[in-house]
Amino acid sequence: MICYLTNAKYLGDYRFLVVFSTGEKAELDLKKQLLSAPGVMGELFKKKPSSVRDFYLDPWPTLAWKCGYDIAPEKLYEIALSQKTHSKKKK
């Protein structure tokens, strides 16, 4: 399934509420992914946790940060399923 993000909101403490193009919503804990980001990006998230809230949806739309790190919508969907935090769209 191809999905993309239609909205994202920072909830605090590495947690995000994301809405997928399927209408499904998920509250994700991205601490593991952000703190293990490669190189300088992971170090930035560790040393300056406030930088986590400096995110945006890029043109694809992917969850991205000013430091250059991003997480593809497909990966976010996979995380949502593994964390069992997604909800089906309302009918």
Buried (B, 14 or more C-beta within 10 A) or exposed (E): EEBBBBEBEBEEEBBBBBBBEBEBBBBBBBBEBBBEBEEEBBEBBEEEBEBBEEBEBEEEBBBBBEBEBBBBBBEBBEBBEEEEBBEEEEE
